[in-house]
Amino acid sequence: MKYWGLTFSEALWSVSYQNLIMLNMSVPQYDKDGNKIEPPAELTSKDLAARFKGRKKKDK
């Protein structure tokens, strides 16, 4: 909530769950070495599920 600039009650009652998920996607991610991981140019449901579960996307 602090990263987004929302209060706890705003996050619970004023913003939809889908919008909170999209806001989470804007938070930068870093690998174990501290290097920033670039987000994909296009977001798929598989990317969203992998990020939501905290796992890395496995490329085939």
C-alpha positions, 0 to 999 in steps of 0.5 A: 500500500505504501508503494502505491500511495493508498491507505489500508481502507482505500485498498480494501474498499475503494479500489477493485481487486483487479486494479490492485493486481494491475498495480502490483504488476507495476512494482519492479522485480529484482533477481537474487543478485539485485539486477532488475528484471524487465517485464514482458512487452505483452502480458499474458495470463500465464505471466500474470499467474507466474508472477502472482505465485512468485515463480519465474516464467519458464521459457520453452 
